Structure formats: structure tokens, C-alpha cells
Amino acid sequence: MGNCQAVEAAALVIQHPCGKLERMYWPISATDVMKTNPGHYVSLIIPNHHNRTVRLKLLRPTDTLLLGRAYRLLTTQEVMRVVRAKSHAKMKRSITESEPDPRQPASETNHDEGDARLRHREGGGRSRSWRPSLQSISEAASSSILV
């Protein structure tokens, strides 16, 4: 009976979008799997035992599928949907971070260093560098003093 478990561990499993499970008993490159399944990408299934969910990690074509692991094929549409969603979230996050905080005084929101606002809101720290504020002096005013 112990041999049955050893045989299962010596296989890799590929889950197709239709639900079909394919077992392979040798390592294979992601490129070879994608060639036999056009329009699909290979992802590694990473189980999270704490909350009983899974995470998928997209593999590079040069990666090798290893025995004892589970993989899932993703359609090109699924991958593009996730890429667009991540890009949208990143863009939205950068826009939100660059907007001035209406609760801050105007002089603080116009500060050259954007991190200073964040440090001020979080309770502290100095700005990275001190920049003097110089007012220009007209030459006419300074020459009349010398005479």
C-alpha cells in the first residue's frame, strides 16, 4: 500500500480549464505544455492551508514543471484580465497617492517633496534636505547703500 503514495508523489498534475486532470510522470518544460495547449499559460498552484485557498503563480516558458506539484492552465483571456486589473489598481493607487490631502494646509500641499506630506501625516520625521528660501535683492537698492 505504501507504494501507491510514492507513485502519486512521483507525478505532476496539470488542471485544464474544463476541469480535466492530466498526470505526467516526468518533468516537462512550460514551453512544451504551452505548445500542446495553444492559447494557454501554465501556473503553479500554491495552496494556503490557513484559510484553505490557493494562489496561482504564472510560470515563465523557460520554467520546468516538477514532480509532486500541481499546475493549472490559464487561458490567454484570464491572464490578460488579471494583468489589466493589476495595472488599473496600480494606476489608481499612484493617482490617489499624488492627490493633495484636503485636510493639509496649502503650504504643506505645495511642498516640493511629496514624501514630506506622508511623513507629516504619519507623525513625523524631517524632510530629506533643507532648501533655503532666498528673496532676490535688486542691484539699485544695494548700490545706493554703498554710496
Secondary structure as a PSIPRED ss2 file (coil, helix, strand):
# PSIPRED VFORMAT (PSIPRED V4.0)

   1 M C   1.000  0.000  0.000
   2 G H   0.000  1.000  0.000
   3 N H   0.000  1.000  0.000
   4 C H   0.000  1.000  0.000
   5 Q H   0.000  1.000  0.000
   6 A H   0.000  1.000  0.000
   7 V H   0.000  1.000  0.000
   8 E H   0.000  1.000  0.000
   9 A H   0.000  1.000  0.000
  10 A C   1.000  0.000  0.000
  11 A C   1.000  0.000  0.000
  12 L E   0.000  0.000  1.000
  13 V E   0.000  0.000  1.000
  14 I E   0.000  0.000  1.000
  15 Q E   0.000  0.000  1.000
  16 H C   1.000  0.000  0.000
  17 P C   1.000  0.000  0.000
  18 C C   1.000  0.000  0.000
  19 G C   1.000  0.000  0.000
  20 K C   1.000  0.000  0.000
  21 L E   0.000  0.000  1.000
  22 E E   0.000  0.000  1.000
  23 R E   0.000  0.000  1.000
  24 M E   0.000  0.000  1.000
  25 Y C   1.000  0.000  0.000
  26 W C   1.000  0.000  0.000
  27 P C   1.000  0.000  0.000
  28 I E   0.000  0.000  1.000
  29 S E   0.000  0.000  1.000
  30 A H   0.000  1.000  0.000
  31 T H   0.000  1.000  0.000
  32 D H   0.000  1.000  0.000
  33 V H   0.000  1.000  0.000
  34 M H   0.000  1.000  0.000
  35 K H   0.000  1.000  0.000
  36 T H   0.000  1.000  0.000
  37 N C   1.000  0.000  0.000
  38 P C   1.000  0.000  0.000
  39 G C   1.000  0.000  0.000
  40 H E   0.000  0.000  1.000
  41 Y E   0.000  0.000  1.000
  42 V E   0.000  0.000  1.000
  43 S E   0.000  0.000  1.000
  44 L E   0.000  0.000  1.000
  45 I E   0.000  0.000  1.000
  46 I E   0.000  0.000  1.000
  47 P E   0.000  0.000  1.000
  48 N E   0.000  0.000  1.000
  49 H C   1.000  0.000  0.000
  50 H C   1.000  0.000  0.000
  51 N C   1.000  0.000  0.000
  52 R C   1.000  0.000  0.000
  53 T E   0.000  0.000  1.000
  54 V E   0.000  0.000  1.000
  55 R E   0.000  0.000  1.000
  56 L E   0.000  0.000  1.000
  57 K E   0.000  0.000  1.000
  58 L E   0.000  0.000  1.000
  59 L C   1.000  0.000  0.000
  60 R C   1.000  0.000  0.000
  61 P C   1.000  0.000  0.000
  62 T C   1.000  0.000  0.000
  63 D C   1.000  0.000  0.000
  64 T E   0.000  0.000  1.000
  65 L E   0.000  0.000  1.000
  66 L C   1.000  0.000  0.000
  67 L C   1.000  0.000  0.000
  68 G C   1.000  0.000  0.000
  69 R C   1.000  0.000  0.000
  70 A E   0.000  0.000  1.000
  71 Y E   0.000  0.000  1.000
  72 R E   0.000  0.000  1.000
  73 L E   0.000  0.000  1.000
  74 L E   0.000  0.000  1.000
  75 T E   0.000  0.000  1.000
  76 T H   0.000  1.000  0.000
  77 Q H   0.000  1.000  0.000
  78 E H   0.000  1.000  0.000
  79 V H   0.000  1.000  0.000
  80 M H   0.000  1.000  0.000
  81 R H   0.000  1.000  0.000
  82 V H   0.000  1.000  0.000
  83 V H   0.000  1.000  0.000
  84 R H   0.000  1.000  0.000
  85 A H   0.000  1.000  0.000
  86 K H   0.000  1.000  0.000
  87 S H   0.000  1.000  0.000
  88 H H   0.000  1.000  0.000
  89 A H   0.000  1.000  0.000
  90 K H   0.000  1.000  0.000
  91 M H   0.000  1.000  0.000
  92 K H   0.000  1.000  0.000
  93 R H   0.000  1.000  0.000
  94 S H   0.000  1.000  0.000
  95 I H   0.000  1.000  0.000
  96 T H   0.000  1.000  0.000
  97 E H   0.000  1.000  0.000
  98 S H   0.000  1.000  0.000
  99 E C   1.000  0.000  0.000
 100 P C   1.000  0.000  0.000
 101 D C   1.000  0.000  0.000
 102 P C   1.000  0.000  0.000
 103 R C   1.000  0.000  0.000
 104 Q C   1.000  0.000  0.000
 105 P C   1.000  0.000  0.000
 106 A H   0.000  1.000  0.000
 107 S H   0.000  1.000  0.000
 108 E H   0.000  1.000  0.000
 109 T H   0.000  1.000  0.000
 110 N C   1.000  0.000  0.000
 111 H C   1.000  0.000  0.000
 112 D C   1.000  0.000  0.000
 113 E C   1.000  0.000  0.000
 114 G H   0.000  1.000  0.000
 115 D H   0.000  1.000  0.000
 116 A H   0.000  1.000  0.000
 117 R H   0.000  1.000  0.000
 118 L H   0.000  1.000  0.000
 119 R H   0.000  1.000  0.000
 120 H H   0.000  1.000  0.000
 121 R H   0.000  1.000  0.000
 122 E H   0.000  1.000  0.000
 123 G C   1.000  0.000  0.000
 124 G C   1.000  0.000  0.000
 125 G C   1.000  0.000  0.000
 126 R C   1.000  0.000  0.000
 127 S C   1.000  0.000  0.000
 128 R C   1.000  0.000  0.000
 129 S C   1.000  0.000  0.000
 130 W C   1.000  0.000  0.000
 131 R C   1.000  0.000  0.000
 132 P C   1.000  0.000  0.000
 133 S C   1.000  0.000  0.000
 134 L C   1.000  0.000  0.000
 135 Q C   1.000  0.000  0.000
 136 S C   1.000  0.000  0.000
 137 I C   1.000  0.000  0.000
 138 S C   1.000  0.000  0.000
 139 E H   0.000  1.000  0.000
 140 A H   0.000  1.000  0.000
 141 A H   0.000  1.000  0.000
 142 S H   0.000  1.000  0.000
 143 S H   0.000  1.000  0.000
 144 S H   0.000  1.000  0.000
 145 I H   0.000  1.000  0.000
 146 L H   0.000  1.000  0.000
 147 V C   1.000  0.000  0.000
